[in-house]
């Protein structure tokens, strides 16, 4: 395993440890929504954050697995994918904190499994990220791991901490 992949693994393990600590403290409620997101105007509570992370980690992990294992070069969310994203966010408002934390943990385990199977040369694989209403973006697996998964998880855990 390369140093870069190992660094990604350590960051995901740190996130997983933070989720385990949240579970051990036994969250009782989702709390109040935080400030509006500058881009979307959405206001999320802790449940919304966890619902989003629980949905997006398996989604993007599967997308990158298809790049690495199947040679796919195009990834992203179509309109159906955005509906699924929204459902993940909204599901966080109805699901209990323990269920959400379990789903987040399972997603992080799946991401760790993906990282365990990566080779250094996989990080340089090129792909194109597609999304409705925005131009396609070319990047490599390294940037996708940072932007769509590892860094994305860290940003939402920070958002969660600010809501607690």
DATA-V816999 format. One record per residue. NEAR is the number of other C-alpha atoms within 12 Angstrom. Layout:
near=NEAR
near=NEAR
//
This chain:
near=17
near=18
near=14
near=24
near=30
near=20
near=22
near=36
near=31
near=21
near=28
near=36
near=26
near=22
near=34
near=31
near=20
near=25
near=38
near=23
near=16
near=26
near=22
near=15
near=14
near=18
near=23
near=17
near=22
near=29
near=22
near=19
near=23
near=23
near=17
near=14
near=13
near=9
near=8
near=9
near=11
near=17
near=23
near=31
near=33
near=39
near=41
near=40
near=45
near=46
near=42
near=42
near=47
near=44
near=37
near=40
near=39
near=32
near=29
near=36
near=36
near=28
near=33
near=43
near=33
near=22
near=31
near=32
near=18
near=14
near=17
near=20
near=24
near=28
near=32
near=33
near=26
near=18
near=14
near=13
near=21
near=21
near=18
near=21
near=29
near=25
near=22
near=30
near=29
near=27
near=30
near=33
near=28
near=21
near=27
near=23
near=32
near=28
near=24
near=37
near=40
near=26
near=32
near=40
near=34
near=24
near=35
near=40
near=26
near=29
near=39
near=32
near=22
near=34
near=37
near=23
near=22
near=30
near=21
near=21
near=17
near=31
near=29
near=21
near=29
near=24
near=29
near=24
near=29
near=22
near=18
near=16
near=10
near=11
near=11
near=17
near=20
near=20
near=24
near=26
near=42
near=32
near=26
near=34
near=41
near=27
near=22
near=32
near=40
near=38
near=24
near=25
near=41
near=30
near=22
near=32
near=34
near=19
near=27
near=33
near=19
near=18
near=23
near=20
//
